[in-house]
Amino acid sequence: EVFPQRDLRMLAVVLIALFVVNVLNSVLSAVRQYLNVWLQQRIVVGLRMQLYEYLHRLSLSFYDRQGAGHIMQRIMHDTANLQNFMATGLQEILGAVMTICIICVVMFRMDWKLALITLGPVPFIVWGNRWFSRKVHRIYRRAWRQSARLNSILTDILPGMRVVKAFGQEEREVDRFVGSNR
């Protein structure tokens, strides 16, 4: 009605409405983002506090088996991964699941036979994804263990760097670090 009748007053109303909707969208997105970050921080800080308290209840034999770098890596890296998952991964998964469900409903309403044919390869894709993720998980585990060993060396050496330098052991420590980094 706005363009064919050249109703400028209605055009102004539509433009103002679009502007208000855009501003509200921006404000609500900012509030959602703020609340999301606030919740993530509270969860991660709470988790780290619980882990720290739990570490004090573990036996000395645990600390004999695990290096300080390994423990630090678990606490800091794993909680950071959890935070990243909450920040992006969870939202992406929920969005993807909702999108898939809506698409499936639309496809089945349009033509259920074609929908069945289209969704036929899904089990093979799921199987391939699981197979691939198992392979990647093994590689990731190996890389994570190596990183934990390096963290252990750094955690042991950096506080005692004066002692290493006092006894001229820099080359030995560099060789040890390089050997663990392979």
Summary of the structure (lengths in Angstrom):
residues: 182
radius of gyration: 27.7
end to end distance: 71.2
largest distance: 90.8
contacts: 411
relative contact order: 0.07
helix: 90%
strand: 0%
